[in-house]
């Protein structure tokens, strides 16, 4: 499968696929007549990378995940990211609650610029 087809199927850009290959988080793609030819195994690997990225795992952490010598090391990377997401959710929940309070209170008081989020 050519790069544009792969990108479309994976809902990403051809640039992203080239970049991932360039930085080494995926194996070099086989070429046919000088053009990348993505196999089902390549697509599966990229789906895994994109899934980790969607979960907020950094490129550097993905590299660490890939070279981890044990599932325990991989688990630690994912556990750390889960904790980070929980912290972000907590912060967003607090922000939402402050905004909801401001919305509720708005008819009775003027919004102070210094009290904004």
Rosetta silent file (secondary structure, phi, psi, omega in degrees, C-alpha in Angstrom):
SEQUENCE: XXXXXXXXXXXXXXXXXXXXXXXXXXXXXXXXXXXXXXXXXXXXXXXXXXXXXXXXXXXXXXXXXXXXXXXXXXXXXXXXXXXXXXXXXXXXXXXXXXXXXXXXXXXXXXXXXXXXX
SCORE:     score description
SCORE:     0.000 S_00000001
   1 L     0.000  133.429 -179.311    0.000    0.000    0.000 S_00000001
   2 L   -73.938  162.992 -172.435    1.393    3.414   -0.961 S_00000001
   3 H   -59.807  -41.947 -179.002    2.004    6.125    1.626 S_00000001
   4 H   -66.334  -36.933  176.847   -1.025    8.258    0.766 S_00000001
   5 H   -66.302  -43.758  179.480   -3.323    5.240    0.984 S_00000001
   6 H   -62.209  -45.093 -179.932   -1.762    4.222    4.301 S_00000001
   7 H   -60.359  -43.693  179.851   -2.089    7.746    5.671 S_00000001
   8 H   -63.549  -45.441 -179.720   -5.740    7.905    4.663 S_00000001
   9 H   -62.682  -37.446 -177.642   -6.503    4.506    6.192 S_00000001
  10 H   -86.741   -4.987 -178.069   -4.709    5.454    9.417 S_00000001
  11 L    57.830   48.727  176.033   -6.282    8.945    9.487 S_00000001
  12 L  -140.366 -170.613 -179.273   -2.937   10.666    9.673 S_00000001
  13 L  -105.514  156.029  174.726   -0.662   12.455    7.242 S_00000001
  14 H   -61.739  -35.246  178.211    1.979   11.110    4.900 S_00000001
  15 H   -58.783  -44.254  179.829    4.345   13.569    6.594 S_00000001
  16 H   -60.638  -42.977  179.925    3.715   11.865    9.958 S_00000001
  17 H   -63.370  -43.031  177.733    4.489    8.452    8.483 S_00000001
  18 H   -63.411  -42.662 -179.232    7.727    9.714    6.958 S_00000001
  19 H   -61.575  -46.574  179.935    8.645   11.419   10.241 S_00000001
  20 H   -60.240  -38.661  177.642    8.058    8.282   12.323 S_00000001
  21 H   -68.361  -42.642 -178.059   10.283    6.323    9.959 S_00000001
  22 H   -62.070  -41.092 -176.783   12.932    9.078    9.978 S_00000001
  23 H   -86.375   -4.992  171.542   13.176    9.263   13.779 S_00000001
  24 L    87.669   18.455  176.089   13.272    5.500   14.105 S_00000001
  25 L   -89.358    0.411  169.978   10.099    4.682   16.016 S_00000001
  26 L  -142.252  152.216 -178.849    9.152    2.378   13.198 S_00000001
  27 L   -65.337  151.587  176.168   11.223    0.107   11.038 S_00000001
  28 L   -56.184  139.056 -178.430   12.158    1.337    7.572 S_00000001
  29 L   -84.168  136.857  177.311    9.368    0.631    5.120 S_00000001
  30 L   -59.640  147.478 -179.596   10.104   -1.665    2.189 S_00000001
  31 E  -116.514  141.330  173.544   10.328    0.123   -1.124 S_00000001
  32 E  -124.198  119.773 -176.147    9.031   -0.963   -4.511 S_00000001
  33 L    53.484   37.390  176.887   10.411    1.075   -7.407 S_00000001
  34 L    81.708   -2.182 -178.409   11.629    3.611   -4.850 S_00000001
  35 E  -108.493  141.345  178.918    8.197    4.112   -3.279 S_00000001
  36 E   -60.764  139.635  179.213    7.215    3.031    0.221 S_00000001
  37 L  -129.139  100.109 -174.899    5.051   -0.087    0.265 S_00000001
  38 L   -79.793  128.913  177.304    3.239   -0.506    3.593 S_00000001
  39 L   -92.460  171.746  175.716    2.399   -4.035    4.678 S_00000001
  40 H   -61.180  -37.708  178.488   -0.345   -5.070    7.078 S_00000001
  41 H   -65.064  -39.290  177.029    2.345   -5.510    9.755 S_00000001
  42 H   -61.925  -45.043 -179.194    3.575   -1.938    9.117 S_00000001
  43 H   -62.815  -39.907  178.869    0.029   -0.610    9.461 S_00000001
  44 H   -63.669  -41.972  178.931   -0.470   -2.524   12.713 S_00000001
  45 H   -63.282  -43.897 -179.243    2.766   -1.078   14.119 S_00000001
  46 H   -66.178  -39.510  176.899    1.771    2.448   13.123 S_00000001
  47 H   -57.875  -41.393  177.965   -1.704    1.998   14.636 S_00000001
  48 H   -62.985  -42.070  178.507   -0.018    1.096   17.919 S_00000001
  49 H   -64.426  -46.935 -179.644    2.184    4.192   17.760 S_00000001
  50 H   -63.167  -36.385  177.823   -0.761    6.443   16.918 S_00000001
  51 H   -63.313  -44.981  177.425   -2.784    4.939   19.748 S_00000001
  52 H   -62.003  -42.857  178.703   -0.014    5.722   22.234 S_00000001
  53 H   -61.479  -41.891  178.823    0.253    9.277   20.851 S_00000001
  54 H   -61.906  -25.677  178.985   -3.516    9.718   21.187 S_00000001
  55 L   -88.780    3.483  176.433   -3.123    8.765   24.851 S_00000001
  56 L    90.775    5.390  178.505   -0.528   11.496   25.339 S_00000001
  57 L   -72.234  130.995 -178.437    2.568    9.301   25.317 S_00000001
  58 L   -74.624  163.421  177.233    5.486   11.341   23.973 S_00000001
  59 H   -58.794  -43.182  179.764    7.668   10.271   21.076 S_00000001
  60 H   -62.380  -41.065  178.245   10.568    9.757   23.486 S_00000001
  61 H   -67.049  -34.988  176.562    8.403    7.572   25.730 S_00000001
  62 H   -63.529  -41.904  176.635    7.274    5.555   22.702 S_00000001
  63 H   -59.939  -44.978  178.750   10.930    4.938   21.870 S_00000001
  64 H   -62.818  -41.227  179.263   11.527    3.821   25.466 S_00000001
  65 H   -59.869  -43.327 -177.046    8.425    1.625   25.329 S_00000001
  66 H   -68.248  -33.509 -177.422    9.661   -0.064   22.163 S_00000001
  67 H   -97.654    0.676  179.529   13.132   -0.851   23.510 S_00000001
  68 L   -56.274  139.243 -176.812   11.966   -1.813   27.004 S_00000001
  69 L   -86.228   -9.470 -179.948   13.418   -5.141   28.018 S_00000001
  70 L  -146.683  160.278  175.622   10.373   -6.232   29.995 S_00000001
  71 H   -67.712  -24.131  176.991    6.651   -5.778   30.125 S_00000001
  72 H   -65.275  -41.605  176.530    7.205   -4.296   33.585 S_00000001
  73 H   -63.906  -41.655  177.928    9.181   -1.421   32.035 S_00000001
  74 H   -63.897  -42.790  179.384    6.437   -0.936   29.469 S_00000001
  75 H   -59.692  -40.454  179.797    3.807   -1.032   32.214 S_00000001
  76 H   -62.500  -42.523  178.668    5.680    1.673   34.127 S_00000001
  77 H   -60.838  -46.154 -178.569    5.676    3.989   31.095 S_00000001
  78 H   -69.783  -37.093  178.115    1.942    3.489   30.604 S_00000001
  79 H   -64.506  -41.409  177.304    1.210    3.806   34.340 S_00000001
  80 H   -61.256  -42.194  179.759    3.098    7.110   34.471 S_00000001
  81 H   -67.432  -38.038  177.648    1.069    8.406   31.527 S_00000001
  82 H   -61.527  -40.659  178.136   -2.180    7.263   33.144 S_00000001
  83 H   -64.196  -40.678  177.598   -1.228    9.223   36.282 S_00000001
  84 H   -61.778  -43.751  178.547   -0.484   12.282   34.153 S_00000001
  85 H   -63.789  -39.883  177.459   -3.887   12.012   32.476 S_00000001
  86 H   -60.953  -41.690  177.620   -5.593   11.688   35.869 S_00000001
  87 H   -61.954  -42.931  178.663   -3.852   14.893   37.018 S_00000001
  88 H   -63.915  -41.635  178.240   -4.997   16.674   33.860 S_00000001
  89 H   -62.094  -44.036  178.230   -8.560   15.425   34.345 S_00000001
  90 H   -59.074  -45.781 -179.992   -8.537   16.655   37.957 S_00000001
  91 H   -63.099  -44.611  179.066   -7.296   20.073   36.845 S_00000001
  92 H   -64.179  -37.780  178.129   -9.903   20.260   34.081 S_00000001
  93 H   -63.482  -43.408  177.436  -12.642   19.189   36.492 S_00000001
  94 H   -62.486  -41.908  178.368  -11.637   21.951   38.905 S_00000001
  95 H   -63.341  -42.904  178.034  -11.620   24.479   36.050 S_00000001
  96 H   -60.745  -44.562  179.439  -15.049   23.309   34.918 S_00000001
  97 H   -62.136  -41.063  177.705  -16.433   23.650   38.431 S_00000001
  98 H   -63.323  -42.862  178.781  -15.043   27.215   38.717 S_00000001
  99 H   -64.807  -41.739  179.089  -16.599   28.133   35.372 S_00000001
 100 H   -62.893  -37.898  176.231  -19.937   26.615   36.314 S_00000001
 101 H   -63.655  -44.358  178.623  -19.905   28.625   39.538 S_00000001
 102 H   -62.219  -40.549  178.694  -19.153   31.802   37.580 S_00000001
 103 H   -62.746  -45.235 -179.854  -21.992   31.004   35.163 S_00000001
 104 H   -64.415  -40.529 -176.504  -24.384   30.449   38.036 S_00000001
 105 H   -83.149  -13.472 -173.138  -23.270   33.615   39.832 S_00000001
 106 H   -54.600  -43.955 -178.812  -23.090   35.821   36.736 S_00000001
 107 H   -62.554  -23.049 -175.355  -26.606   37.296   36.942 S_00000001
 108 H  -101.824  -12.381  179.153  -25.951   38.519   40.482 S_00000001
 109 L  -148.027  151.176  177.673  -22.392   39.841   40.178 S_00000001
 110 L   -78.746  136.133 -179.541  -20.152   41.316   37.536 S_00000001
 111 L   -67.737  124.326  178.059  -17.325   39.011   36.426 S_00000001
 112 L   -86.134  131.443 -179.096  -13.992   40.331   37.721 S_00000001
 113 H   -59.916  -35.576 -178.410  -11.123   40.076   35.231 S_00000001
 114 H   -72.329  -13.874 -178.416   -8.733   39.049   38.003 S_00000001
 115 H   -96.792    2.238 -178.849  -10.996   36.119   38.911 S_00000001
 116 L   -70.865  159.200  179.599  -10.939   34.578   35.443 S_00000001
 117 L   -71.732    0.000    0.000   -9.410   31.164   34.803 S_00000001
